[in-house]
Amino acid sequence: MVALTIYLPFALSGYYSLTKWNGIARDPEFIGLANFVELFRGGDAFLRALLFTAEYTAVSMVALNVLALAIAVALAKELKTRSVLRSLFFVPYILSMTIVGFIWQFIFSKGFESLFRITGFSFLNLSWLGDVRLVFYSVVAVGVWQAVGFYIVLYIAGLQSIPAEVLEAAVVDGASGPTKFLRVTLPMLSSSVVTCVLLSMINSLKVFDTILALTKGGPAGSTYSATLEIYREAFQNNNYGLGSAKSLVFFAIVLLLTLVVLGLFRRKEDEA
């Protein structure tokens, strides 16, 4: 089953990347490495998509982990409403990203407009999805809002696995709240941090449906992610060969980044 769903499609992508094929013709035309040559010589659109994806991943990854860890620490305390709050934070994660995108598209366009008329707050009247300078932050905010609940759960699980005796010993030794968190709690959360950083990085790199629902790559192509660019090339331009070449290059980039991040974490663990 794994071979049919993963290995076979990957092998076919490798083959089609060496062909000129529109997805309809019966026999793809074999052209060798011409797609890769075209990609690296004139792939300005793909390069812009990669740069946008890199920026989105960096900002989203930091925001997700900082926000999720802060909320997890607050929800790990003995609060009467912590179960309700955990559920509320997790609900957006189980929603379809396409639905989330359309909901926030309505909020940014119609919801903020109505609130502006009521409150008069000028920032509500900004073009959050139509302004090139603002749309990036709008897309990131929606992605973080949707995914943060999942990482909160992971961090809470990590916090609950820390032995209470260790924290009590830190208090006895005179460690204050911030000192106890930085010197005791955070180091013991290293496995949770590694998991969350890797997952948030990979999920941010492959962002697709949120942008498709929110902006469709606009305005002026400023929010084209790598995956959306691959989709556009293959399914809108009907250039499956070049689209497959782009997907393989993007796969190599994601694989390399994952190996680098894993290597950095392993080095820090060895040093510790």
QUIRALIN-V44983 format. One record per pair of residues at least 4 apart in sequence whose ideal C-beta (glycine too) atoms are under 7 Angstrom apart, sorted by sequence separation. I is the first residue (numbers start at 1). J is the second residue. D is the distance in Angstrom with one decimal. If there is no record, write none. Layout:
BEGIN
i=[I	I]
j=[J	J]
d=[D	D]
END
This chain:
BEGIN
i=[1	2	3	4	6	7	8	9	10	11	12	13	15	21	31	33	34	35	36	37	38	39	43	44	45	46	47	48	49	50	51	52	53	54	55	56	57	58	59	60	61	62	63	64	65	66	67	68	69	70	71	72	75	81	82	83	84	85	86	87	90	95	96	97	98	99	100	101	102	103	104	105	106	107	108	109	110	111	112	113	114	115	116	127	131	134	135	136	137	138	139	140	141	142	143	144	147	148	149	150	151	152	153	154	155	156	157	162	164	165	166	167	168	169	171	175	176	177	178	179	180	181	182	184	185	189	190	191	192	193	194	195	196	197	198	199	200	201	202	207	208	209	210	211	212	217	224	225	226	227	228	229	230	231	232	233	239	240	241	242	243	244	245	246	247	248	249	250	251	252	253	254	255	256	257	258	259	260	261	262	263	264	265	266	267	268	2	3	16	95	106	107	116	119	126	162	170	175	180	181	218	224	232	234	128	129	211	217	233	234	21	39	75	127	128	217	20	21	92	116	126	175	215	19	20	115	116	129	171	175	233	234	19	75	128	170	233	19	20	75	217	16	18	19	112	211	18	167	230	233	18	170	211	112	212	230	167	208	211	229	230	17	71	166	207	208	108	109	207	208	230	108	206	162	208	105	226	162	108	159	158	158	158	155	104	154	101	154	155	100	154	151	100	97	151	205	202	92	93	92	93	93	147	201	202	92	93	91	89	90	89	198	201	89	90	198	143	197	143	142	139	194	139	142	139	139	63	67	75	190	60	64	68	72	76	135	59	63	67	71	75	56	60	64	68	72	76	56	60	64	68	72	76	135	139	129	65	69	73	129	64	68	72	132	135	136	132	135	130	132	101	105	101	105	100	104	98	102	97	101	97	101	98	68	65	65	65	61	64	61	60	61	61	57	60	57	56	57	56	53	56	52	52	53	52	53	49	48	49	50	49	49	46	45	46	39	38	35	39	35	39	36	35	39	23	22	22	23	22	21	21	20	19	16	17	16	17	16	17	13	17	13	14	13]
j=[5	6	7	8	10	11	12	13	14	15	16	17	19	25	35	37	38	39	40	41	42	43	47	48	49	50	51	52	53	54	55	56	57	58	59	60	61	62	63	64	65	66	67	68	69	70	71	72	73	74	75	76	79	85	86	87	88	89	90	91	94	99	100	101	102	103	104	105	106	107	108	109	110	111	112	113	114	115	116	117	118	119	120	131	135	138	139	140	141	142	143	144	145	146	147	148	151	152	153	154	155	156	157	158	159	160	161	166	168	169	170	171	172	173	175	179	180	181	182	183	184	185	186	188	189	193	194	195	196	197	198	199	200	201	202	203	204	205	206	211	212	213	214	215	216	221	228	229	230	231	232	233	234	235	236	237	243	244	245	246	247	248	249	250	251	252	253	254	255	256	257	258	259	260	261	262	263	264	265	266	267	268	269	270	271	272	7	8	21	100	111	112	121	124	131	167	175	180	185	186	223	229	237	239	134	135	217	223	239	240	28	46	82	134	135	224	28	29	100	124	134	183	223	28	29	124	125	138	180	184	242	243	29	85	138	180	243	30	31	86	228	28	30	31	124	223	31	180	243	246	32	184	225	128	228	246	184	225	228	246	247	35	89	184	225	227	128	129	227	228	250	129	227	185	231	129	250	188	138	189	189	191	192	192	142	192	142	195	196	142	196	196	146	146	200	254	254	145	146	146	147	149	203	257	258	149	150	149	148	149	149	258	261	152	153	261	207	261	210	210	210	265	211	214	214	215	140	144	152	269	140	144	148	152	156	215	140	144	148	152	156	139	143	147	151	155	159	140	144	148	152	156	160	219	223	214	151	155	159	215	151	155	159	219	222	223	220	223	219	222	209	213	210	214	210	214	209	213	209	213	210	214	213	196	196	197	200	197	200	200	200	201	204	201	204	204	204	205	207	205	225	223	224	225	225	226	224	224	225	226	226	229	229	229	246	242	242	241	245	242	246	245	245	249	238	238	239	240	240	240	241	241	241	240	241	241	244	244	245	244	248	247	248	248]
d=[6.3	5.4	4.5	5.5	6.3	6.3	6.3	6.3	6.7	6.6	6.1	6.2	6.9	6.1	6.9	5.8	6.2	6.2	6.4	6.0	6.0	4.4	5.6	6.4	6.4	6.4	6.5	6.4	6.2	6.3	6.5	6.1	6.1	6.4	6.3	5.6	5.8	6.6	6.0	5.9	6.4	6.0	5.8	5.8	6.0	6.3	6.3	5.9	6.4	6.7	6.0	6.0	6.9	5.5	6.1	6.6	6.4	6.4	6.2	6.4	7.0	5.5	6.8	6.2	6.7	6.2	6.3	6.1	6.6	6.5	6.1	6.3	5.4	3.9	5.9	6.7	6.4	6.4	6.2	6.9	6.6	5.7	6.9	4.5	6.2	6.1	6.3	6.4	6.1	6.6	6.4	6.1	6.1	6.3	6.2	5.7	6.8	6.1	6.8	6.9	6.2	6.2	6.5	6.6	6.3	6.3	6.6	6.3	6.0	6.2	6.7	6.7	6.4	6.3	6.2	4.6	6.5	6.5	6.2	5.6	5.1	4.6	5.6	6.6	6.3	5.5	6.3	6.4	6.1	6.0	6.3	6.1	5.9	6.2	6.3	6.0	6.0	6.3	6.7	6.2	6.1	6.1	5.9	5.8	6.0	5.7	5.3	6.9	6.5	6.4	6.3	6.4	6.2	5.6	4.7	5.2	5.8	6.0	6.6	6.5	6.4	6.5	6.6	6.2	6.2	6.6	6.6	6.4	6.2	6.2	6.4	6.3	6.4	6.3	6.3	6.2	6.2	6.5	6.5	6.2	6.3	6.6	6.4	6.4	6.4	6.3	6.8	6.0	5.9	5.2	6.3	6.6	6.4	6.8	6.6	6.5	4.2	4.1	6.4	6.0	6.6	5.1	6.4	6.6	5.2	5.5	6.7	5.6	5.4	5.2	3.7	6.3	5.1	6.9	6.9	4.3	6.8	6.9	6.6	3.9	6.1	6.5	4.7	3.7	4.4	5.0	4.5	5.8	6.8	6.7	5.5	2.9	5.9	5.8	4.5	4.8	4.0	5.4	5.0	5.7	5.6	6.4	6.2	6.2	4.5	5.4	6.8	6.8	5.5	6.0	5.9	4.6	5.5	6.9	6.3	4.9	6.5	6.4	5.6	6.7	5.0	5.6	6.6	6.4	5.1	4.2	4.5	6.9	6.8	5.7	6.6	5.1	5.5	6.5	7.0	6.8	4.9	5.0	6.2	6.9	4.8	6.9	3.1	5.7	4.7	5.8	6.9	6.2	6.7	6.7	5.4	5.0	5.0	6.4	6.6	5.4	6.9	6.1	6.4	4.8	6.2	4.4	6.7	6.9	6.9	6.0	4.6	7.0	6.6	3.8	4.1	6.9	6.5	5.4	6.4	6.3	6.4	6.9	5.5	5.8	6.6	4.9	6.0	6.4	6.0	6.8	6.8	6.7	6.8	6.9	5.4	5.5	5.2	5.0	5.6	6.1	5.3	5.0	5.6	5.3	6.2	7.0	5.5	6.1	3.6	3.5	4.5	6.3	6.1	5.9	4.8	4.7	6.8	6.4	5.8	6.4	6.7	5.2	6.9	5.8	5.6	5.6	6.1	5.8	6.2	6.9	6.2	5.7	5.5	4.8	6.5	6.5	5.0	5.4	6.8	6.4	5.0	5.2	4.1	2.4	5.2	4.7	4.9	6.8	5.5	6.1	6.1	6.6	4.7	4.6	6.8	5.3	5.7	6.0	4.4	4.0	6.0	5.3	6.2	6.1	6.7	6.5	6.3	4.9	6.1	4.5	4.5	6.7	6.0	5.5	4.9	3.8	5.7	6.3	5.6	6.7	6.6	5.1	5.4	4.9	6.3	5.3	3.9	6.7	5.6	4.4	7.0	4.7	6.7	4.8	5.1	5.0	4.8	5.4	6.3	5.6	4.0	4.2	4.1	4.6	5.5	5.8	6.5	6.2]
END
